Each structure stands twice: as structure tokens, then as C-alpha cells.
Amino acid sequence: MSTKRRRSTGGGRPGKGDRHVFALRVPREYADRVIAYADATDETYNDVLLQLIVRHIDEFDVAALELGRNRLEIGADARTA
């Protein structure tokens, strides 16, 4: 008879998929609002912040930013005119 203990699977809450960990410091006035909202909706702080990020992520046009990087703007200004 084996005395090895088998690992239990299927216990606990289900995973939310592949994630990347971010750590951020939120200014107090915003943190208080996140905390109040999370408490009122019975959600975690992380889930509240994630919803905000997902809702607004399309406002960041990374491709346009990268196109503008390393680009030499040539034009006359007050110093060169």
C-alpha cells in the first residue's frame, strides 16, 4: 500500500486565464474611489482596475506612437526662420 498523497485538483476558484502581474501606486483620492466602488459591487480592487483598463485600452494607439518615434521633424520655427 502506497503512502504517497495525491494532489487534489479542481478545488478552489477557477483560474482567469493567462495574466501578467502589474504593481501600481494609485493616488489616495482615486484609490478611495476604487475601494468604495469595489466594496459596493462586491468585487476585488484588481477586478475594478482591470475593468477600467480594458474599457479604455483602445484609446492608446501604440502603433501611431511607434511610427512617430525616431522621426525627425523638419520645419521652420522662430529660431531657424
Sequence and secondary structure as in RCSB ss.txt:
>XXXX:A:sequence
MSTKRRRSTGGGRPGKGDRHVFALRVPREYADRVIAYADATDETYNDVLLQLIVRHIDEFDVAALELGRNRLEIG
ADARTA
>XXXX:A:secstr
         S SS    S         HHHHHHHHHHHHHHT  HHHHHHHHHHHHGGG  HHHHHHHTT     
  TTT 
